[in-house]
Amino acid sequence: MEDPSHIFMPKIFSIAFYNLENLFDCENNESTLDKDYTPDGIFKWDKIRYDEKINNLGLAISKIGERRSSVPPVFLGVCEVENESCVQDLINTESLKPFDYQFFFHKSSDQRGIHIAFLFQKHHFDLLETKVFSVDLNQDHGLDTTRDILLIKGKLFGEQVSILLNHWPSRTDGTKKTDHKRIQAAKLARLIITDLYAEDHQSKIIVMGDFNDDPLSKSVSKYLSDGFFNPMVSFQKEKKGSVKYKGKWIMFDQIMMNHELLDSNWFNYEGAHIYVAPFLTQKSGRHKGSPKRTYTGKYFQGGYSDHYPVFVYFKIDKE
Protein backbone atom coordinates (compact mmCIF):
# COMPACT_ATOMS: atom_id res chain seq x y z
CA MET A 1 0.00 0.00 0.00
CA GLU A 2 1.32 3.44 -0.95
CA ASP A 3 2.54 5.58 1.92
CA PRO A 4 0.36 8.74 1.91
CA SER A 5 2.48 10.60 4.49
CA HIS A 6 3.73 13.08 1.88
CA ILE A 7 0.15 14.33 1.37
CA PHE A 8 -0.05 15.76 4.88
CA MET A 9 1.64 18.99 5.89
CA PRO A 10 5.21 18.27 7.04
CA LYS A 11 6.48 20.15 10.09
CA ILE A 12 9.75 20.88 8.32
CA PHE A 13 10.14 21.14 4.56
CA SER A 14 12.82 22.12 2.06
CA ILE A 15 13.07 24.01 -1.22
CA ALA A 16 16.00 23.48 -3.58
CA PHE A 17 17.86 24.37 -6.75
CA TYR A 18 19.83 21.89 -8.86
CA ASN A 19 21.85 22.32 -12.06
CA LEU A 20 21.26 18.98 -13.82
CA GLU A 21 24.27 19.28 -16.16
CA ASN A 22 23.22 18.78 -19.77
CA LEU A 23 20.06 16.74 -19.36
CA PHE A 24 19.46 16.06 -23.06
CA ASP A 25 17.31 13.41 -24.66
CA CYS A 26 18.86 11.16 -27.35
CA GLU A 27 17.19 12.79 -30.35
CA ASN A 28 18.91 15.23 -32.70
CA ASN A 29 17.00 18.52 -32.70
CA GLU A 30 17.86 20.63 -35.74
CA SER A 31 17.14 23.88 -33.86
CA THR A 32 19.45 22.99 -30.97
CA LEU A 33 23.19 22.44 -30.73
CA ASP A 34 22.69 18.95 -29.30
CA LYS A 35 24.39 16.70 -31.86
CA ASP A 36 27.01 15.63 -29.30
CA TYR A 37 24.20 14.19 -27.16
CA THR A 38 22.97 11.63 -29.69
CA PRO A 39 23.95 7.99 -30.24
CA ASP A 40 26.24 9.05 -33.09
CA GLY A 41 27.68 12.07 -31.25
CA ILE A 42 31.01 12.26 -29.43
CA PHE A 43 29.36 11.27 -26.13
CA LYS A 44 27.59 8.21 -27.61
CA TRP A 45 24.50 9.41 -25.77
CA ASP A 46 21.96 6.59 -26.03
CA LYS A 47 18.83 5.54 -24.13
CA ILE A 48 20.79 3.36 -21.70
CA ARG A 49 22.98 6.27 -20.61
CA TYR A 50 20.03 8.68 -20.63
CA ASP A 51 17.94 6.38 -18.42
CA GLU A 52 20.84 5.97 -16.01
CA LYS A 53 21.23 9.73 -15.67
CA ILE A 54 17.48 10.29 -15.27
CA ASN A 55 17.27 7.66 -12.51
CA ASN A 56 20.39 9.04 -10.83
CA LEU A 57 18.95 12.56 -10.76
CA GLY A 58 15.60 11.31 -9.49
CA LEU A 59 17.34 9.52 -6.63
CA ALA A 60 19.43 12.59 -5.80
CA ILE A 61 16.39 14.89 -5.66
CA SER A 62 14.45 12.41 -3.54
CA LYS A 63 17.23 12.48 -0.92
CA ILE A 64 17.52 16.27 -0.60
CA GLY A 65 16.53 17.35 2.91
CA GLU A 66 15.78 13.81 4.11
CA ARG A 67 17.62 14.29 7.40
CA ARG A 68 14.95 16.65 8.72
CA SER A 69 11.96 16.48 6.39
CA SER A 70 9.57 13.63 5.64
CA VAL A 71 9.36 14.69 1.97
CA PRO A 72 11.81 15.78 -0.74
CA PRO A 73 11.81 19.48 -1.69
CA VAL A 74 8.23 20.75 -1.96
CA PHE A 75 9.48 22.72 -4.94
CA LEU A 76 12.77 23.12 -6.74
CA GLY A 77 14.21 24.94 -9.68
CA VAL A 78 16.37 23.01 -12.14
CA CYS A 79 18.45 24.14 -15.10
CA GLU A 80 20.28 22.65 -18.08
CA VAL A 81 17.23 20.69 -19.27
CA GLU A 82 16.62 20.27 -23.00
CA ASN A 83 12.85 19.82 -23.15
CA GLU A 84 9.61 18.91 -21.41
CA SER A 85 9.98 15.18 -22.05
CA CYS A 86 13.19 15.14 -19.99
CA VAL A 87 11.37 16.74 -17.05
CA GLN A 88 8.44 14.35 -17.44
CA ASP A 89 10.81 11.36 -17.42
CA LEU A 90 12.47 12.79 -14.31
CA ILE A 91 9.29 13.15 -12.25
CA ASN A 92 8.19 9.68 -13.42
CA THR A 93 11.26 7.97 -11.95
CA GLU A 94 10.70 5.43 -9.22
CA SER A 95 12.26 7.79 -6.68
CA LEU A 96 10.03 10.81 -7.44
CA LYS A 97 6.75 9.38 -8.72
CA PRO A 98 5.24 8.80 -5.23
CA PHE A 99 5.41 12.54 -4.52
CA ASP A 100 3.17 13.66 -7.39
CA TYR A 101 5.47 16.31 -8.80
CA GLN A 102 4.17 18.58 -11.53
CA PHE A 103 6.26 21.06 -13.47
CA PHE A 104 6.45 24.21 -15.54
CA PHE A 105 9.02 24.21 -18.33
CA HIS A 106 10.01 27.14 -20.52
CA LYS A 107 12.08 26.99 -23.68
CA SER A 108 14.31 30.06 -23.89
CA SER A 109 16.30 31.18 -26.93
CA ASP A 110 19.49 29.59 -25.58
CA GLN A 111 21.38 28.20 -28.57
CA ARG A 112 22.67 25.15 -26.73
CA GLY A 113 19.14 24.10 -25.85
CA ILE A 114 19.53 24.14 -22.07
CA HIS A 115 16.54 25.54 -20.23
CA ILE A 116 14.95 26.02 -16.81
CA ALA A 117 12.06 24.15 -15.20
CA PHE A 118 10.13 24.44 -11.95
CA LEU A 119 9.10 21.22 -10.18
CA PHE A 120 6.55 21.23 -7.38
CA GLN A 121 4.55 18.79 -5.28
CA LYS A 122 0.93 19.55 -6.11
CA HIS A 123 -0.23 18.59 -2.59
CA HIS A 124 1.89 21.35 -1.06
CA PHE A 125 2.28 24.03 -3.72
CA ASP A 126 -0.58 25.52 -5.74
CA LEU A 127 0.73 27.08 -8.96
CA LEU A 128 -1.16 30.31 -9.69
CA GLU A 129 0.75 32.18 -12.37
CA THR A 130 3.90 32.09 -14.50
CA LYS A 131 5.63 34.90 -16.38
CA VAL A 132 8.71 34.94 -18.60
CA PHE A 133 11.21 37.81 -18.82
CA SER A 134 13.87 37.95 -21.54
CA VAL A 135 17.31 39.26 -20.67
CA ASP A 136 18.44 41.86 -23.22
CA LEU A 137 22.14 41.29 -23.94
CA ASN A 138 22.23 43.19 -27.21
CA GLN A 139 23.00 46.68 -25.94
CA ASP A 140 26.24 47.68 -27.68
CA HIS A 141 27.54 44.13 -27.48
CA GLY A 142 26.16 42.51 -30.64
CA LEU A 143 23.62 39.70 -30.96
CA ASP A 144 23.58 37.34 -28.01
CA THR A 145 21.06 35.09 -26.26
CA THR A 146 20.68 33.58 -22.81
CA ARG A 147 18.08 31.93 -20.63
CA ASP A 148 14.99 33.91 -19.63
CA ILE A 149 14.12 34.65 -16.01
CA LEU A 150 11.00 32.83 -14.86
CA LEU A 151 8.58 34.27 -12.33
CA ILE A 152 6.46 31.70 -10.52
CA LYS A 153 3.59 32.74 -8.26
CA GLY A 154 1.85 30.21 -6.06
CA LYS A 155 0.57 29.27 -2.66
CA LEU A 156 3.02 27.36 -0.50
CA PHE A 157 0.98 25.61 2.19
CA GLY A 158 -1.66 28.29 1.64
CA GLU A 159 0.68 31.29 1.80
CA GLN A 160 1.37 33.19 -1.44
CA VAL A 161 5.00 33.40 -2.54
CA SER A 162 6.81 34.56 -5.67
CA ILE A 163 9.85 32.70 -6.98
CA LEU A 164 12.37 34.00 -9.52
CA LEU A 165 14.24 31.23 -11.35
CA ASN A 166 17.56 32.17 -12.94
CA HIS A 167 20.33 30.67 -15.04
CA TRP A 168 22.56 33.59 -15.87
CA PRO A 169 25.12 33.77 -18.73
CA SER A 170 28.23 31.65 -18.27
CA ARG A 171 31.85 32.71 -17.84
CA THR A 172 33.01 30.62 -20.81
CA ASP A 173 34.56 33.59 -22.59
CA GLY A 174 36.21 34.87 -19.41
CA THR A 175 34.82 36.38 -16.21
CA LYS A 176 35.63 40.02 -16.92
CA LYS A 177 34.58 39.79 -20.55
CA THR A 178 31.15 38.43 -19.59
CA ASP A 179 30.49 40.41 -16.37
CA HIS A 180 28.18 42.83 -18.20
CA LYS A 181 25.88 39.94 -19.20
CA ARG A 182 25.27 38.82 -15.63
CA ILE A 183 24.86 42.41 -14.46
CA GLN A 184 22.20 42.88 -17.14
CA ALA A 185 20.39 39.76 -15.86
CA ALA A 186 20.68 41.07 -12.29
CA LYS A 187 19.18 44.43 -13.27
CA LEU A 188 16.21 42.65 -14.84
CA ALA A 189 15.73 40.52 -11.72
CA ARG A 190 15.69 43.69 -9.60
CA LEU A 191 13.06 45.27 -11.90
CA ILE A 192 10.87 42.20 -11.47
CA ILE A 193 11.26 42.45 -7.70
CA THR A 194 10.40 46.17 -7.79
CA ASP A 195 7.22 45.38 -9.72
CA LEU A 196 6.26 42.69 -7.19
CA TYR A 197 6.58 45.20 -4.36
CA ALA A 198 4.49 47.70 -6.35
CA GLU A 199 1.71 45.09 -6.52
CA ASP A 200 2.06 44.17 -2.84
CA HIS A 201 4.61 45.78 -0.53
CA GLN A 202 4.47 42.65 1.64
CA SER A 203 5.34 40.28 -1.21
CA LYS A 204 7.20 37.18 -0.06
CA ILE A 205 9.95 36.54 -2.60
CA ILE A 206 12.52 33.80 -3.19
CA VAL A 207 15.28 34.21 -5.78
CA MET A 208 17.15 31.06 -6.81
CA GLY A 209 19.30 29.79 -9.58
CA ASP A 210 22.71 29.16 -11.08
CA PHE A 211 24.02 32.72 -11.31
CA ASN A 212 27.45 31.87 -12.73
CA ASP A 213 28.59 34.43 -10.18
CA ASP A 214 29.22 33.98 -6.49
CA PRO A 215 27.38 35.78 -3.64
CA LEU A 216 30.00 38.53 -3.41
CA SER A 217 30.15 39.24 -7.14
CA LYS A 218 28.92 42.68 -8.17
CA SER A 219 25.92 41.28 -10.05
CA VAL A 220 24.56 39.55 -6.93
CA SER A 221 25.82 41.72 -4.08
CA LYS A 222 24.96 45.09 -5.65
CA TYR A 223 21.69 44.34 -7.42
CA LEU A 224 20.07 41.57 -5.38
CA SER A 225 21.28 41.96 -1.81
CA ASP A 226 19.08 44.94 -0.86
CA GLY A 227 16.19 43.59 1.19
CA PHE A 228 17.30 39.99 0.78
CA PHE A 229 19.13 37.46 2.92
CA ASN A 230 21.62 35.29 1.04
CA PRO A 231 22.76 32.40 3.25
CA MET A 232 25.26 31.31 0.59
CA VAL A 233 27.54 34.22 1.53
CA SER A 234 28.76 32.24 4.54
CA PHE A 235 29.56 29.23 2.35
CA GLN A 236 31.71 31.36 0.09
CA LYS A 237 33.56 32.85 3.05
CA GLU A 238 34.20 29.31 4.29
CA LYS A 239 35.53 28.43 0.80
CA LYS A 240 32.73 25.96 0.18
CA GLY A 241 30.80 25.71 -3.05
CA SER A 242 28.30 23.92 -5.25
CA VAL A 243 30.71 23.46 -8.16
CA LYS A 244 34.48 22.96 -8.40
CA TYR A 245 36.62 24.53 -11.11
CA LYS A 246 40.39 24.08 -11.36
CA GLY A 247 40.49 22.83 -7.79
CA LYS A 248 38.55 25.80 -6.40
CA TRP A 249 35.06 25.65 -4.93
CA ILE A 250 32.62 28.23 -6.33
CA MET A 251 29.18 29.13 -4.95
CA PHE A 252 27.30 29.65 -8.22
CA ASP A 253 24.05 28.02 -7.06
CA GLN A 254 22.17 30.19 -4.59
CA ILE A 255 18.82 30.67 -2.86
CA MET A 256 17.90 34.10 -1.46
CA MET A 257 14.85 35.16 0.55
CA ASN A 258 13.46 38.61 1.23
CA HIS A 259 12.83 39.85 4.75
CA GLU A 260 9.06 39.82 4.25
CA LEU A 261 9.29 36.04 3.92
CA LEU A 262 11.75 35.63 6.78
CA ASP A 263 9.73 37.89 9.10
CA SER A 264 6.39 36.23 8.38
CA ASN A 265 4.52 34.30 11.05
CA TRP A 266 4.02 31.40 8.67
CA PHE A 267 7.50 30.05 7.87
CA ASN A 268 10.56 29.91 10.09
CA TYR A 269 13.91 29.75 8.29
CA GLU A 270 15.86 26.76 9.58
CA GLY A 271 19.10 26.94 7.61
CA ALA A 272 20.67 26.54 4.17
CA HIS A 273 22.78 23.64 2.95
CA ILE A 274 24.78 22.27 0.06
CA TYR A 275 23.73 18.67 -0.45
CA VAL A 276 27.13 16.98 -0.40
CA ALA A 277 26.30 13.28 -0.24
CA PRO A 278 28.93 10.52 -0.68
CA PHE A 279 27.03 8.95 -3.57
CA LEU A 280 27.07 12.31 -5.40
CA THR A 281 30.84 12.67 -5.03
CA GLN A 282 33.63 11.42 -7.28
CA LYS A 283 35.74 8.94 -5.33
CA SER A 284 38.84 8.71 -7.53
CA GLY A 285 40.71 10.28 -10.43
CA ARG A 286 41.58 13.89 -11.09
CA HIS A 287 38.09 15.03 -10.05
CA LYS A 288 38.21 13.19 -6.73
CA GLY A 289 36.14 15.02 -4.12
CA SER A 290 34.15 16.94 -6.74
CA PRO A 291 30.52 16.34 -7.73
CA LYS A 292 30.31 13.11 -9.71
CA ARG A 293 29.56 14.27 -13.23
CA THR A 294 28.10 12.44 -16.20
CA TYR A 295 31.26 12.73 -18.29
CA THR A 296 34.93 13.50 -17.76
CA GLY A 297 35.91 14.80 -21.14
CA LYS A 298 34.21 12.35 -23.48
CA TYR A 299 34.39 9.44 -21.04
CA PHE A 300 31.12 8.35 -19.44
CA GLN A 301 31.23 8.33 -15.63
CA GLY A 302 27.63 7.34 -14.90
CA GLY A 303 27.32 10.23 -12.49
CA TYR A 304 24.75 12.87 -11.63
CA SER A 305 25.87 16.43 -12.26
CA ASP A 306 28.94 18.62 -12.01
CA HIS A 307 27.00 20.70 -9.46
CA TYR A 308 25.77 19.82 -5.99
CA PRO A 309 22.16 20.77 -5.20
CA VAL A 310 21.54 23.59 -2.73
CA PHE A 311 18.55 23.73 -0.43
CA VAL A 312 16.92 25.58 2.44
CA TYR A 313 14.89 24.22 5.37
CA PHE A 314 11.77 25.92 6.71
CA LYS A 315 9.57 25.07 9.65
CA ILE A 316 5.85 25.72 9.40
CA ASP A 317 4.90 28.02 12.25
CA LYS A 318 1.12 27.76 11.93
CA GLU A 319 -1.00 24.73 12.63
Secondary structure, DSSP 8 states (H G I E B T S, - for coil): ----GGGS--SEEEEEEEEEEEE--SS--TTSS-GGGSTTSTT---HHHHHHHHHHHHHHHHHTTTTT-SSS-SEEEEEEE--HHHHHHHHTSTTTGGG-EEEEEE----TT--EEEEEEETTTEEEEEEEEE-----TTT-S-----EEEEEEEETTEEEEEEEEE----TT-HHHHHHHHHHHHHHHHHHHHHHHHH-TT--EEEEEE-SS-TTSHHHHHHT-TTEE-THHHHHHTT--SEEETTEEE--EEEEEEHHHHTSSSEEEEEEEE---GGGB--SSTTTTSB--SEETTEE-----SB--EEEEEEE---
